[in-house]
C-alpha cells in the first residue's frame, strides 16, 4: 500500500447502496480540503434502481477502473448498504495490478475487502466511508486517524481488549493476519468463491441493527459452518450495536457464545457502525499480547515507500 501525497487523485466509488445526488458536493469539498483531487463519475448515482447506486455492470466497471487506474492512490467508497457482493464475478475476471492502492470502506464493503485480501493479497482499510466523513458522522479521533493512515503517518495501531472466554484469558501471545468485517456479509460469503478463510487468522466481526436472536443465529451459523473453528487464531468482536432495548440482550448473546467458541474470543469497541469508528488494516500482520492483566491488539500497517 502506497501512502498518498498532496495532489494525488482519490477515486470515489459507490459499489453498494444509493444516496441522494445532493450529498456528492460535500464529499468533493471534503476531499479537496485534504489537498487531494476527487474523481467522481457523473453517473455515480442513478434512479435506475431503488436501492443500488447504479446497475451491476456500471458499479463493477467503476470499481475495477478505480482499482487499476495508474494515476490514483486512494479508492474510497461513498457508503455501504447492499450490492458489493454482486460485483465479485466481475472482479474475478481482472488481472490484479502490480501496485496496491489504499482501499477504504466497511459494512457491505466487507465483500470487496475479503476478495481483495484473499484473491489479490492486498491489505485494505476497514474504516469510515466518505459520506460519514463529509457529513461529520464520525468522531474527530476516528476522522483524524484515517487521514493519518492515508498519509502514511501511522505504522502501528493498538486497541485494548477484553477477554471473553478461558482460552482468551490464558493466552499470552497470539499472532496472525486480520480478516473479517461485517458479520452478515461474512456469513453470506459461505459457499461462494470468496468464502472467508480464517485458518491461522484473527477474525474480526461487527454488526448493527440486528435483534439479539439474529446475532445468535449468525454466530451459530459461522460456528456450524466451520468459519469459526479451532484453527482460527482468535475471534475479535467489535461493536455489535442494537437499539437500547436490545443492547443488553445482544451483549448477553455475545458473551454466551464466547464460552462455546473453539478459539480465544476478545471484545473491543470503536470498530464498526458507531460514531467512534476506528480504521484497521485487514490482511495485515497482527498480534494480541498480554501485558500483566491487560490484553492489547496490535495492527501493523504495511506501506511501500
Secondary structure as UniProt FT lines:
FT   TURN            6..7
FT   STRAND          9..13
FT   TURN            21..22
FT   HELIX           23..33
FT   TURN            34..35
FT   STRAND          37..40
FT   TURN            42..43
FT   HELIX           56..68
FT   TURN            70..71
FT   STRAND          72..77
FT   HELIX           84..87
FT   HELIX           88..91
FT   TURN            92..93
FT   STRAND          102..105
FT   HELIX           107..109
FT   HELIX           110..115
FT   HELIX           116..120
FT   STRAND          124..126
FT   HELIX           130..134
FT   TURN            135..136
FT   HELIX           140..150
FT   TURN            151..152
FT   STRAND          156..163
FT   HELIX           166..170
FT   STRAND          173..182
FT   HELIX           183..188
FT   TURN            189..191
FT   TURN            193..194
FT   STRAND          201..208
FT   HELIX           212..224
FT   TURN            225..226
FT   TURN            230..231
FT   STRAND          234..241
FT   HELIX           244..258
FT   TURN            259..260
FT   STRAND          264..267
FT   STRAND          280..282
FT   STRAND          285..291
FT   TURN            292..293
FT   STRAND          294..300
//
